[in-house]
Amino acid sequence: MVEILRPTAIGRLEELGVNQDSSGASIGVSIDPQPQFEEVNTIQRTKRLLPYNHRVMLAASVYLEYIQGQRGLPPQPSYFKTDPYLMRQTYKLALGTFHYIQVIEDLLLDTYFYSSYVQVSISNPPPSRDPQFRQCQSLVAVMLYNLKLLGFKAPRAYQCEFGETVREVQEVHEALLRFKTKFHAAFARCRIKCNAYQEDQLMSNDIRIRYKSCVSTPRHVRVNSLRRNKDQVIMTLENRGYTKIAPLEPWTPFSFYCDPLLEQLLVFSPDSKDDLTNFALVHDGSLLLQDKSTVVAASILHNMISPNGPSSNDDVIVTDIGTGNAACYLAALQSKEGSVLAFGPAPDATEKLLTKSDTLNASNVHIVNEPFLQSSCKDKIFKGVRGILCNPPSSLSGVVDIVELVVEEGEKILPAVAKGPCDTASLPRYVTTQYLTLKHALSFPKVSCVVFFTRSIHPQECEHLVRKVCDELSESSDDSPFRLVPVDSAVRESVLTNDSFYHPLVNMKNIPTDISSKCLRVMPTAELGGFFVATFQRMAVKSSTILERALEKGTLGGDPSKGSSSAKKHKKNKKAAKKLKGDSAMDPTTASMIKVRGKSRKSAKRK
């Protein structure tokens, strides 16, 4: 029996512990209480400019080492919860440095920066001369990238923006400022060498396209109907200073509109991201920062389970809970009698997910404390499951706004999304996991529909994978097999667009048309990230098959030993029924069933 963790009333957790990076500097505090958020009627419209303070520089250098694989996942700094603006700037600074890391290393070599600052050590004879900043290369890279953003000029308000001064960061800053002229000249030589008329041409093509797409990406926010209704949320937003506009109207400062397809989804202007993160409705669970792709996938599954009603009493499985956003949305769509079983939380993430489900009032979300591939489809706890949202890990190549995704999903996805959409080194590992997960989801005997969802644009993770599974399903001897069915046309028309910069990055020549016509592929745009959805539905068992099984078992009053002769009579009845013409011809299966039932009833009366 698998272990299921049910949500309980858990208080907010405090962030504990001090983390030391490789240079010995602290990025956290010992105890940081949770901030208190209050409703306000005005938007905090103040914006801070570069440069960053010492804490951001130090934390960005630690995350840069994590992206490069030089260290494990560090704990979040304490200021992340008190200042969402600095949290985003930390991620943005670490990712930007990683994308320019080759250029930064060339600048440091060209200017002989490390060899110019030598630290003499006389503790152990003979005396050694080691580079002074060699032990904090990630911090040097982050601060040099920040200096490049400032045009290699000394910032005027740098000291007042620092806040708490860290000696090591101050030393690196002063050393870089002494070389700012050399860095400027070396950067110009680098652009001439690479024939880069613009600075972004020094990055790879796929990274440059991603940056181009995420300039004006809006923020999708879901209204949690388990806490407040949509009208109450809109009224609170308007009192705060937001403006509601029509979907096709141009953006105005701090505006939003209601998604025309998904009733509980609100779309906010790009300039409201920082204010939403610090909004009281977000912290009390009334609003949830959630990508539109997960809302679309969960809505498709719910509509397949209950096409004629607003809610369903059936149980639903989510193969990878992640942050719990998709599971909590399915819980809001399901009735209280229907449960959402979410698989695969890490041991350190269990309490966070239970706390989140408690905050969102999603009492019918139950966490199965084991990987989905290790579960048994014959377990009794899955007897009420009718639908599965198959969302295994993917390359996340369809993500446009990486910073917002990291804010939503967590820092653990930073190495995967930082490499760019065209990185195919890890595709075989993802494809294998996705194939095994989808096949296992299709093996549940009571499940009627499976929705395969991935945030990838590579055909290997999308159409080619579905093609392989469909070929195996067609060769299956199952009487009620799964078949690939088309995605709802209303959903397809609402999300499909043609103005995507990502089309040259994907080879779409060998994609089978019979698969692509039924699946939903969304290429990334400035308004929406890319994702892929394929829907599988179980076909109904043929009545003739049910009858033959009943005749063989003798459950209809016949002799099981004469099952073969009864089957032959059934085939003769079908042939005779085909000869009949006109509307008076009875369905052969119905005729055979009436005949058999008549015999069984007569024999019962005689007895």
NUVEXTOR-272597 format. One record per residue (C-alpha): residue number from 1; x, y, z. Coordinates in nm, 2 decimals. Example, Ala and Ser with C-alpha at 12.3 -4.5 7.8 and 13.67 -1.06 7.14 Angstrom:
2
MARNU     i       c1       c2       c3
MARNU     1     1.23    -0.45     0.78
MARNU     2     1.37    -0.11     0.71
// end
This chain:
607
MARNU     i       c1       c2       c3
MARNU     1     0.00     0.00     0.00
MARNU     2     0.14     0.34    -0.10
MARNU     3     0.17     0.61     0.16
MARNU     4    -0.06     0.91     0.10
MARNU     5     0.00     1.24     0.28
MARNU     6    -0.31     1.43     0.33
MARNU     7    -0.31     1.81     0.38
MARNU     8    -0.34     1.93     0.73
MARNU     9    -0.34     2.27     0.90
MARNU    10     0.03     2.35     0.89
MARNU    11     0.15     2.70     0.99
MARNU    12     0.39     2.90     0.78
MARNU    13     0.75     2.77     0.79
MARNU    14     1.04     2.99     0.90
MARNU    15     1.35     3.00     0.69
MARNU    16     1.64     2.87     0.91
MARNU    17     2.01     2.83     0.87
MARNU    18     2.30     3.03     0.73
MARNU    19     2.45     2.91     0.40
MARNU    20     2.82     2.97     0.33
MARNU    21     2.94     2.99    -0.03
MARNU    22     3.28     2.88    -0.15
MARNU    23     3.44     3.21    -0.05
MARNU    24     3.30     3.19     0.31
MARNU    25     3.05     3.48     0.27
MARNU    26     2.70     3.44     0.41
MARNU    27     2.39     3.48     0.19
MARNU    28     2.12     3.43     0.45
MARNU    29     2.03     3.51     0.81
MARNU    30     1.98     3.28     1.10
MARNU    31     1.61     3.34     1.16
MARNU    32     1.39     3.54     0.93
MARNU    33     1.02     3.57     1.03
MARNU    34     0.76     3.57     0.76
MARNU    35     0.66     3.92     0.65
MARNU    36     0.31     4.04     0.71
MARNU    37     0.12     4.16     0.41
MARNU    38    -0.17     4.40     0.43
MARNU    39    -0.43     4.52     0.18
MARNU    40    -0.34     4.86     0.03
MARNU    41    -0.54     5.07    -0.21
MARNU    42    -0.25     5.20    -0.42
MARNU    43     0.01     5.02    -0.63
MARNU    44     0.38     5.05    -0.54
MARNU    45     0.49     5.21    -0.86
MARNU    46     0.85     5.29    -0.74
MARNU    47     1.12     5.12    -0.95
MARNU    48     1.48     5.09    -0.87
MARNU    49     1.76     5.10    -1.12
MARNU    50     2.09     4.93    -1.15
MARNU    51     2.34     4.87    -0.99
MARNU    52     2.25     4.59    -0.75
MARNU    53     2.33     4.58    -0.38
MARNU    54     2.59     4.35    -0.22
MARNU    55     2.34     4.08    -0.12
MARNU    56     2.21     4.05    -0.48
MARNU    57     2.57     4.02    -0.61
MARNU    58     2.67     3.76    -0.36
MARNU    59     2.35     3.55    -0.41
MARNU    60     2.38     3.57    -0.79
MARNU    61     2.73     3.44    -0.78
MARNU    62     2.61     3.14    -0.57
MARNU    63     2.33     3.07    -0.82
MARNU    64     2.58     3.10    -1.11
MARNU    65     2.79     2.83    -0.96
MARNU    66     2.47     2.61    -0.92
MARNU    67     2.38     2.67    -1.29
MARNU    68     2.74     2.57    -1.39
MARNU    69     2.72     2.25    -1.18
MARNU    70     2.99     2.36    -0.94
MARNU    71     2.78     2.33    -0.63
MARNU    72     2.44     2.20    -0.51
MARNU    73     2.12     2.39    -0.48
MARNU    74     2.16     2.67    -0.23
MARNU    75     1.89     2.78     0.01
MARNU    76     1.69     3.09    -0.07
MARNU    77     1.83     3.41     0.08
MARNU    78     1.62     3.57     0.34
MARNU    79     1.54     3.88     0.14
MARNU    80     1.36     3.68    -0.12
MARNU    81     1.04     3.69     0.08
MARNU    82     1.07     4.05     0.20
MARNU    83     1.16     4.20    -0.14
MARNU    84     1.04     4.02    -0.46
MARNU    85     1.20     4.28    -0.68
MARNU    86     1.55     4.18    -0.55
MARNU    87     1.46     3.81    -0.59
MARNU    88     1.39     3.86    -0.97
MARNU    89     1.70     4.07    -1.01
MARNU    90     1.91     3.79    -0.85
MARNU    91     1.78     3.53    -1.10
MARNU    92     1.81     3.78    -1.39
MARNU    93     2.17     3.87    -1.30
MARNU    94     2.28     3.50    -1.26
MARNU    95     2.12     3.40    -1.59
MARNU    96     2.26     3.70    -1.78
MARNU    97     2.61     3.63    -1.65
MARNU    98     2.58     3.26    -1.76
MARNU    99     2.47     3.36    -2.11
MARNU   100     2.77     3.59    -2.14
MARNU   101     3.02     3.37    -1.95
MARNU   102     3.24     3.30    -2.25
MARNU   103     3.26     3.67    -2.33
MARNU   104     3.34     3.76    -1.97
MARNU   105     3.62     3.50    -1.95
MARNU   106     3.77     3.64    -2.27
MARNU   107     3.76     3.99    -2.12
MARNU   108     3.94     3.87    -1.81
MARNU   109     4.21     3.70    -2.01
MARNU   110     4.25     3.98    -2.25
MARNU   111     4.31     4.24    -1.98
MARNU   112     4.52     4.01    -1.75
MARNU   113     4.29     4.09    -1.46
MARNU   114     4.37     3.80    -1.24
MARNU   115     4.75     3.82    -1.29
MARNU   116     4.75     4.19    -1.21
MARNU   117     4.62     4.13    -0.85
MARNU   118     4.86     3.89    -0.68
MARNU   119     4.84     3.79    -0.31
MARNU   120     5.18     3.71    -0.15
MARNU   121     5.17     3.43     0.10
MARNU   122     5.47     3.39     0.34
MARNU   123     5.31     3.15     0.59
MARNU   124     5.46     2.85     0.43
MARNU   125     5.81     2.89     0.27
MARNU   126     5.90     2.93     0.00
MARNU   127     5.67     3.24    -0.06
MARNU   128     5.39     3.19    -0.32
MARNU   129     5.22     3.44    -0.54
MARNU   130     4.86     3.34    -0.60
MARNU   131     4.60     3.55    -0.78
MARNU   132     4.40     3.74    -0.53
MARNU   133     4.05     3.69    -0.68
MARNU   134     4.10     3.34    -0.82
MARNU   135     3.89     3.19    -0.54
MARNU   136     3.59     3.40    -0.62
MARNU   137     3.57     3.38    -1.00
MARNU   138     3.19     3.36    -1.00
MARNU   139     3.16     3.68    -0.80
MARNU   140     3.40     3.85    -1.04
MARNU   141     3.20     3.73    -1.34
MARNU   142     2.87     3.85    -1.20
MARNU   143     3.01     4.20    -1.11
MARNU   144     3.18     4.23    -1.45
MARNU   145     2.85     4.15    -1.62
MARNU   146     2.69     4.42    -1.41
MARNU   147     2.96     4.66    -1.51
MARNU   148     2.90     4.58    -1.88
MARNU   149     2.53     4.66    -1.83
MARNU   150     2.63     5.00    -1.70
MARNU   151     2.85     5.07    -2.00
MARNU   152     3.18     5.01    -1.81
MARNU   153     3.11     5.33    -1.62
MARNU   154     3.15     5.39    -1.24
MARNU   155     2.79     5.40    -1.09
MARNU   156     2.72     5.72    -0.90
MARNU   157     2.47     5.58    -0.65
MARNU   158     2.65     5.25    -0.60
MARNU   159     2.73     5.30    -0.23
MARNU   160     2.38     5.41    -0.12
MARNU   161     2.22     5.12    -0.30
MARNU   162     2.45     4.87    -0.13
MARNU   163     2.28     4.86     0.20
MARNU   164     2.49     4.62     0.40
MARNU   165     2.85     4.63     0.28
MARNU   166     3.04     4.30     0.23
MARNU   167     3.42     4.34     0.23
MARNU   168     3.48     4.09    -0.04
MARNU   169     3.23     4.24    -0.28
MARNU   170     3.37     4.58    -0.21
MARNU   171     3.72     4.47    -0.30
MARNU   172     3.61     4.31    -0.62
MARNU   173     3.41     4.62    -0.71
MARNU   174     3.71     4.85    -0.66
MARNU   175     3.94     4.62    -0.86
MARNU   176     3.70     4.61    -1.15
MARNU   177     3.66     4.98    -1.16
MARNU   178     4.04     5.02    -1.20
MARNU   179     4.02     4.81    -1.51
MARNU   180     3.70     4.96    -1.66
MARNU   181     3.88     5.13    -1.95
MARNU   182     4.06     4.81    -2.04
MARNU   183     3.74     4.62    -2.02
MARNU   184     3.57     4.86    -2.25
MARNU   185     3.84     4.84    -2.51
MARNU   186     3.86     4.46    -2.48
MARNU   187     3.48     4.44    -2.52
MARNU   188     3.50     4.65    -2.84
MARNU   189     3.77     4.42    -2.98
MARNU   190     3.55     4.12    -2.90
MARNU   191     3.26     4.26    -3.09
MARNU   192     3.48     4.33    -3.39
MARNU   193     3.62     3.98    -3.38
MARNU   194     3.28     3.82    -3.37
MARNU   195     3.13     4.07    -3.62
MARNU   196     2.86     4.16    -3.37
MARNU   197     2.70     4.49    -3.46
MARNU   198     2.48     4.46    -3.15
MARNU   199     2.57     4.32    -2.81
MARNU   200     2.30     4.05    -2.81
MARNU   201     2.47     3.89    -3.12
MARNU   202     2.74     3.77    -2.89
MARNU   203     2.49     3.52    -2.74
MARNU   204     2.37     3.21    -2.92
MARNU   205     2.09     3.24    -3.16
MARNU   206     1.83     3.05    -2.95
MARNU   207     1.91     3.25    -2.64
MARNU   208     1.88     3.58    -2.83
MARNU   209     1.54     3.47    -2.97
MARNU   210     1.43     3.39    -2.62
MARNU   211     1.53     3.73    -2.49
MARNU   212     1.36     3.89    -2.78
MARNU   213     1.03     3.71    -2.71
MARNU   214     1.02     3.78    -2.33
MARNU   215     1.05     4.16    -2.35
MARNU   216     0.68     4.21    -2.33
MARNU   217     0.56     3.88    -2.19
MARNU   218     0.24     3.93    -1.97
MARNU   219     0.18     3.76    -1.64
MARNU   220    -0.09     3.50    -1.61
MARNU   221    -0.27     3.47    -1.27
MARNU   222    -0.54     3.22    -1.18
MARNU   223    -0.83     3.31    -0.95
MARNU   224    -0.86     3.04    -0.68
MARNU   225    -1.23     2.98    -0.66
MARNU   226    -1.18     2.78    -0.34
MARNU   227    -1.09     3.11    -0.16
MARNU   228    -1.27     3.39    -0.35
MARNU   229    -1.48     3.43    -0.65
MARNU   230    -1.38     3.62    -0.96
MARNU   231    -1.59     3.93    -0.90
MARNU   232    -1.45     3.99    -0.55
MARNU   233    -1.09     3.96    -0.69
MARNU   234    -1.16     4.21    -0.97
MARNU   235    -1.31     4.45    -0.73
MARNU   236    -1.01     4.43    -0.50
MARNU   237    -0.77     4.48    -0.80
MARNU   238    -0.96     4.79    -0.92
MARNU   239    -0.95     4.94    -0.57
MARNU   240    -0.58     4.88    -0.56
MARNU   241    -0.53     5.08    -0.88
MARNU   242    -0.55     4.83    -1.17
MARNU   243    -0.75     4.89    -1.48
MARNU   244    -0.96     4.62    -1.65
MARNU   245    -0.93     4.63    -2.03
MARNU   246    -1.06     4.42    -2.32
MARNU   247    -0.85     4.13    -2.45
MARNU   248    -0.75     4.30    -2.78
MARNU   249    -0.69     4.65    -2.63
MARNU   250    -0.33     4.78    -2.60
MARNU   251    -0.16     4.75    -2.26
MARNU   252    -0.19     5.05    -2.02
MARNU   253     0.02     5.08    -1.70
MARNU   254    -0.10     4.82    -1.45
MARNU   255    -0.39     4.68    -1.65
MARNU   256    -0.53     4.33    -1.69
MARNU   257    -0.80     4.15    -1.88
MARNU   258    -1.00     3.82    -1.84
MARNU   259    -0.90     3.53    -2.06
MARNU   260    -1.18     3.47    -2.31
MARNU   261    -1.14     3.09    -2.29
MARNU   262    -1.04     3.01    -1.93
MARNU   263    -1.29     3.17    -1.70
MARNU   264    -1.07     3.18    -1.39
MARNU   265    -0.75     3.32    -1.56
MARNU   266    -0.65     3.68    -1.56
MARNU   267    -0.37     3.83    -1.78
MARNU   268    -0.17     4.12    -1.64
MARNU   269     0.05     4.37    -1.81
MARNU   270     0.43     4.31    -1.79
MARNU   271     0.49     4.61    -1.56
MARNU   272     0.28     4.45    -1.28
MARNU   273     0.50     4.14    -1.21
MARNU   274     0.68     4.28    -0.91
MARNU   275     0.36     4.42    -0.76
MARNU   276     0.17     4.10    -0.80
MARNU   277     0.44     3.90    -0.62
MARNU   278     0.40     4.12    -0.31
MARNU   279     0.02     4.13    -0.33
MARNU   280    -0.19     4.02    -0.03
MARNU   281    -0.43     3.82    -0.25
MARNU   282    -0.14     3.61    -0.37
MARNU   283    -0.01     3.54    -0.03
MARNU   284    -0.35     3.43     0.11
MARNU   285    -0.42     3.19    -0.18
MARNU   286    -0.69     3.39    -0.36
MARNU   287    -0.46     3.45    -0.66
MARNU   288    -0.20     3.21    -0.79
MARNU   289     0.08     3.29    -1.03
MARNU   290     0.04     3.01    -1.28
MARNU   291     0.15     2.97    -1.64
MARNU   292    -0.14     2.94    -1.89
MARNU   293    -0.01     2.61    -2.03
MARNU   294    -0.08     2.42    -1.71
MARNU   295    -0.43     2.57    -1.69
MARNU   296    -0.50     2.47    -2.04
MARNU   297    -0.38     2.11    -1.99
MARNU   298    -0.58     2.07    -1.67
MARNU   299    -0.89     2.22    -1.83
MARNU   300    -0.87     1.97    -2.12
MARNU   301    -0.85     1.68    -1.88
MARNU   302    -1.15     1.80    -1.67
MARNU   303    -1.36     1.85    -1.98
MARNU   304    -1.29     1.50    -2.10
MARNU   305    -1.39     1.35    -1.77
MARNU   306    -1.71     1.56    -1.72
MARNU   307    -1.82     1.70    -2.06
MARNU   308    -2.17     1.77    -1.94
MARNU   309    -2.12     1.91    -1.59
MARNU   310    -1.92     2.17    -1.41
MARNU   311    -1.76     1.92    -1.16
MARNU   312    -1.68     1.56    -1.14
MARNU   313    -1.68     1.30    -0.85
MARNU   314    -1.41     1.09    -1.02
MARNU   315    -1.05     1.08    -0.90
MARNU   316    -0.77     1.23    -1.10
MARNU   317    -0.39     1.15    -1.10
MARNU   318    -0.11     1.40    -1.16
MARNU   319     0.20     1.21    -1.24
MARNU   320     0.45     1.49    -1.14
MARNU   321     0.32     1.73    -0.88
MARNU   322     0.60     1.99    -0.92
MARNU   323     0.49     2.30    -0.74
MARNU   324     0.13     2.17    -0.71
MARNU   325    -0.03     2.44    -0.93
MARNU   326    -0.19     2.19    -1.18
MARNU   327    -0.31     1.96    -0.90
MARNU   328    -0.46     2.25    -0.70
MARNU   329    -0.64     2.38    -1.02
MARNU   330    -0.78     2.03    -1.08
MARNU   331    -0.90     2.03    -0.72
MARNU   332    -1.09     2.35    -0.78
MARNU   333    -1.25     2.20    -1.09
MARNU   334    -1.34     1.87    -0.92
MARNU   335    -1.62     1.84    -0.66
MARNU   336    -1.53     1.77    -0.30
MARNU   337    -1.60     1.40    -0.35
MARNU   338    -1.34     1.37    -0.62
MARNU   339    -0.97     1.35    -0.51
MARNU   340    -0.66     1.46    -0.69
MARNU   341    -0.37     1.21    -0.63
MARNU   342    -0.03     1.38    -0.70
MARNU   343     0.29     1.18    -0.73
MARNU   344     0.65     1.23    -0.66
MARNU   345     0.74     1.50    -0.41
MARNU   346     1.09     1.52    -0.28
MARNU   347     1.13     1.46     0.10
MARNU   348     1.22     1.83     0.16
MARNU   349     0.93     1.95    -0.06
MARNU   350     0.66     1.75     0.11
MARNU   351     0.59     2.00     0.39
MARNU   352     0.59     2.29     0.14
MARNU   353     0.34     2.12    -0.08
MARNU   354     0.11     2.03     0.21
MARNU   355     0.13     2.39     0.33
MARNU   356     0.05     2.52    -0.02
MARNU   357    -0.25     2.30    -0.06
MARNU   358    -0.37     2.41     0.29
MARNU   359    -0.32     2.78     0.20
MARNU   360    -0.51     2.73    -0.13
MARNU   361    -0.79     2.54     0.06
MARNU   362    -0.74     2.24    -0.17
MARNU   363    -0.84     1.98     0.08
MARNU   364    -0.90     1.71    -0.18
MARNU   365    -0.53     1.71    -0.30
MARNU   366    -0.35     1.41    -0.17
MARNU   367     0.02     1.35    -0.22
MARNU   368     0.14     1.00    -0.30
MARNU   369     0.48     0.97    -0.15
MARNU   370     0.64     0.77    -0.42
MARNU   371     0.74     0.81    -0.79
MARNU   372     0.46     0.74    -1.04
MARNU   373     0.66     0.48    -1.23
MARNU   374     0.68     0.27    -0.91
MARNU   375     0.31     0.27    -0.85
MARNU   376     0.09    -0.03    -0.92
MARNU   377    -0.21     0.02    -1.15
MARNU   378    -0.40    -0.26    -0.96
MARNU   379    -0.37    -0.09    -0.62
MARNU   380    -0.71    -0.04    -0.45
MARNU   381    -0.65     0.33    -0.40
MARNU   382    -0.67     0.39    -0.78
MARNU   383    -1.00     0.22    -0.83
MARNU   384    -1.18     0.55    -0.86
MARNU   385    -0.93     0.72    -1.09
MARNU   386    -1.08     0.81    -1.43
MARNU   387    -0.83     1.06    -1.57
MARNU   388    -0.46     1.11    -1.56
MARNU   389    -0.26     1.43    -1.63
MARNU   390     0.07     1.29    -1.76
MARNU   391     0.32     1.58    -1.71
MARNU   392     0.67     1.41    -1.68
MARNU   393     0.98     1.63    -1.67
MARNU   394     1.08     1.79    -2.00
MARNU   395     1.35     2.01    -2.14
MARNU   396     1.14     2.32    -2.09
MARNU   397     1.25     2.44    -2.43
MARNU   398     0.92     2.62    -2.48
MARNU   399     0.96     2.86    -2.19
MARNU   400     0.99     3.22    -2.28
MARNU   401     1.02     3.42    -1.95
MARNU   402     1.28     3.22    -1.76
MARNU   403     1.28     3.44    -1.45
MARNU   404     0.90     3.42    -1.40
MARNU   405     0.92     3.04    -1.45
MARNU   406     1.19     3.01    -1.18
MARNU   407     0.98     3.23    -0.95
MARNU   408     0.69     2.99    -1.00
MARNU   409     0.86     2.66    -1.02
MARNU   410     1.17     2.71    -0.79
MARNU   411     1.54     2.73    -0.84
MARNU   412     1.58     2.36    -0.91
MARNU   413     1.50     2.42    -1.28
MARNU   414     1.77     2.68    -1.33
MARNU   415     2.03     2.45    -1.49
MARNU   416     1.77     2.31    -1.73
MARNU   417     1.63     2.64    -1.86
MARNU   418     1.96     2.83    -1.86
MARNU   419     2.11     2.63    -2.15
MARNU   420     1.87     2.75    -2.41
MARNU   421     1.59     2.60    -2.62
MARNU   422     1.82     2.43    -2.87
MARNU   423     2.01     2.22    -2.61
MARNU   424     1.95     1.86    -2.71
MARNU   425     2.21     1.69    -2.49
MARNU   426     1.96     1.58    -2.23
MARNU   427     1.68     1.50    -2.47
MARNU   428     1.73     1.12    -2.47
MARNU   429     1.69     1.11    -2.09
MARNU   430     1.38     1.31    -2.10
MARNU   431     1.23     1.11    -2.39
MARNU   432     1.28     0.78    -2.21
MARNU   433     1.12     0.91    -1.89
MARNU   434     0.82     1.06    -2.08
MARNU   435     0.77     0.73    -2.28
MARNU   436     0.77     0.52    -1.97
MARNU   437     0.54     0.76    -1.78
MARNU   438     0.29     0.77    -2.07
MARNU   439     0.29     0.40    -2.12
MARNU   440     0.23     0.34    -1.74
MARNU   441    -0.05     0.59    -1.74
MARNU   442    -0.22     0.41    -2.03
MARNU   443    -0.20     0.08    -1.83
MARNU   444    -0.45     0.18    -1.56
MARNU   445    -0.76    -0.04    -1.63
MARNU   446    -1.02     0.20    -1.49
MARNU   447    -0.89     0.52    -1.65
MARNU   448    -1.09     0.66    -1.94
MARNU   449    -0.87     0.95    -2.06
MARNU   450    -0.51     1.05    -2.04
MARNU   451    -0.37     1.40    -2.12
MARNU   452     0.00     1.41    -2.21
MARNU   453     0.15     1.76    -2.15
MARNU   454     0.50     1.89    -2.19
MARNU   455     0.65     2.24    -2.21
MARNU   456     0.88     2.14    -2.50
MARNU   457     0.90     2.24    -2.87
MARNU   458     1.13     1.95    -2.98
MARNU   459     0.95     1.69    -3.19
MARNU   460     1.13     1.41    -3.01
MARNU   461     0.94     1.50    -2.69
MARNU   462     0.61     1.57    -2.87
MARNU   463     0.50     1.42    -3.20
MARNU   464     0.76     1.15    -3.24
MARNU   465     0.70     1.02    -2.89
MARNU   466     0.32     1.01    -2.95
MARNU   467     0.37     0.84    -3.28
MARNU   468     0.56     0.56    -3.12
MARNU   469     0.30     0.51    -2.85
MARNU   470     0.02     0.52    -3.10
MARNU   471     0.19     0.25    -3.31
MARNU   472     0.21     0.03    -3.00
MARNU   473    -0.15     0.09    -2.91
MARNU   474    -0.27    -0.01    -3.26
MARNU   475    -0.09    -0.34    -3.23
MARNU   476    -0.24    -0.41    -2.88
MARNU   477    -0.49    -0.69    -2.84
MARNU   478    -0.69    -0.50    -2.58
MARNU   479    -1.06    -0.50    -2.64
MARNU   480    -1.10    -0.14    -2.52
MARNU   481    -0.77     0.03    -2.62
MARNU   482    -0.67     0.39    -2.59
MARNU   483    -0.68     0.59    -2.91
MARNU   484    -0.54     0.94    -2.99
MARNU   485    -0.83     1.18    -3.02
MARNU   486    -0.83     1.55    -3.15
MARNU   487    -0.79     1.83    -2.90
MARNU   488    -1.10     2.05    -2.86
MARNU   489    -1.12     2.30    -3.15
MARNU   490    -1.22     2.59    -2.92
MARNU   491    -0.90     2.54    -2.72
MARNU   492    -0.69     2.51    -3.04
MARNU   493    -0.82     2.83    -3.19
MARNU   494    -0.78     3.03    -2.87
MARNU   495    -0.40     2.96    -2.83
MARNU   496    -0.26     2.89    -3.17
MARNU   497    -0.06     3.18    -3.33
MARNU   498     0.17     3.20    -3.62
MARNU   499     0.40     3.50    -3.53
MARNU   500     0.67     3.30    -3.34
MARNU   501     1.04     3.35    -3.36
MARNU   502     1.10     2.99    -3.27
MARNU   503     1.00     2.83    -3.60
MARNU   504     1.36     2.83    -3.75
MARNU   505     1.48     2.65    -3.44
MARNU   506     1.27     2.34    -3.48
MARNU   507     1.29     2.09    -3.77
MARNU   508     0.92     2.02    -3.85
MARNU   509     0.98     1.82    -4.18
MARNU   510     0.95     1.47    -4.05
MARNU   511     0.65     1.52    -3.82
MARNU   512     0.36     1.29    -3.91
MARNU   513     0.06     1.48    -4.02
MARNU   514    -0.19     1.23    -3.87
MARNU   515    -0.04     1.30    -3.53
MARNU   516     0.01     1.68    -3.56
MARNU   517    -0.35     1.73    -3.68
MARNU   518    -0.49     1.58    -3.36
MARNU   519    -0.24     1.72    -3.11
MARNU   520    -0.20     2.08    -2.98
MARNU   521     0.14     2.23    -3.05
MARNU   522     0.19     2.60    -2.94
MARNU   523     0.51     2.77    -3.04
MARNU   524     0.64     3.04    -2.81
MARNU   525     0.55     3.40    -2.87
MARNU   526     0.58     3.72    -2.68
MARNU   527     0.23     3.66    -2.52
MARNU   528     0.25     3.28    -2.44
MARNU   529     0.51     3.02    -2.39
MARNU   530     0.53     2.70    -2.60
MARNU   531     0.38     2.37    -2.50
MARNU   532     0.24     2.04    -2.64
MARNU   533    -0.08     1.85    -2.55
MARNU   534    -0.19     1.51    -2.67
MARNU   535    -0.52     1.35    -2.56
MARNU   536    -0.58     0.97    -2.53
MARNU   537    -0.93     0.83    -2.48
MARNU   538    -1.03     0.47    -2.41
MARNU   539    -1.26     0.33    -2.67
MARNU   540    -1.58     0.16    -2.56
MARNU   541    -1.59    -0.22    -2.55
MARNU   542    -1.78    -0.38    -2.83
MARNU   543    -2.11    -0.54    -2.73
MARNU   544    -2.03    -0.85    -2.94
MARNU   545    -1.71    -0.89    -2.74
MARNU   546    -1.90    -0.87    -2.41
MARNU   547    -2.15    -1.13    -2.54
MARNU   548    -1.88    -1.37    -2.65
MARNU   549    -1.71    -1.34    -2.31
MARNU   550    -2.04    -1.40    -2.13
MARNU   551    -2.11    -1.71    -2.35
MARNU   552    -1.77    -1.85    -2.28
MARNU   553    -1.81    -1.80    -1.91
MARNU   554    -2.17    -1.92    -1.90
MARNU   555    -2.30    -1.62    -1.72
MARNU   556    -2.61    -1.59    -1.94
MARNU   557    -2.75    -1.93    -1.85
MARNU   558    -2.57    -2.14    -2.11
MARNU   559    -2.32    -2.42    -2.06
MARNU   560    -1.96    -2.29    -2.05
MARNU   561    -1.84    -2.61    -2.23
MARNU   562    -2.06    -2.52    -2.53
MARNU   563    -1.92    -2.17    -2.55
MARNU   564    -1.77    -2.24    -2.89
MARNU   565    -2.09    -2.36    -3.05
MARNU   566    -2.27    -2.06    -2.90
MARNU   567    -2.02    -1.83    -3.06
MARNU   568    -2.07    -2.00    -3.39
MARNU   569    -2.45    -1.94    -3.37
MARNU   570    -2.38    -1.58    -3.28
MARNU   571    -2.18    -1.54    -3.60
MARNU   572    -2.46    -1.70    -3.81
MARNU   573    -2.71    -1.45    -3.66
MARNU   574    -2.48    -1.16    -3.76
MARNU   575    -2.46    -1.29    -4.12
MARNU   576    -2.84    -1.34    -4.13
MARNU   577    -2.90    -0.99    -4.00
MARNU   578    -2.68    -0.84    -4.27
MARNU   579    -2.91    -0.98    -4.54
MARNU   580    -3.21    -0.79    -4.41
MARNU   581    -3.29    -0.46    -4.58
MARNU   582    -3.48    -0.15    -4.47
MARNU   583    -3.53     0.01    -4.13
MARNU   584    -3.69    -0.30    -4.00
MARNU   585    -3.35    -0.47    -3.99
MARNU   586    -3.25    -0.52    -3.63
MARNU   587    -2.90    -0.47    -3.51
MARNU   588    -2.74    -0.82    -3.51
MARNU   589    -2.58    -0.77    -3.17
MARNU   590    -2.92    -0.66    -3.02
MARNU   591    -3.10    -0.96    -3.19
MARNU   592    -2.85    -1.21    -3.05
MARNU   593    -2.87    -1.06    -2.70
MARNU   594    -3.26    -1.07    -2.71
MARNU   595    -3.24    -1.43    -2.83
MARNU   596    -3.00    -1.55    -2.56
MARNU   597    -3.18    -1.36    -2.29
MARNU   598    -3.51    -1.51    -2.41
MARNU   599    -3.37    -1.86    -2.37
MARNU   600    -3.23    -1.79    -2.03
MARNU   601    -3.56    -1.65    -1.91
MARNU   602    -3.76    -1.95    -2.04
MARNU   603    -3.53    -2.19    -1.88
MARNU   604    -3.56    -1.99    -1.55
MARNU   605    -3.94    -2.01    -1.57
MARNU   606    -3.94    -2.38    -1.63
MARNU   607    -3.72    -2.44    -1.33
// end
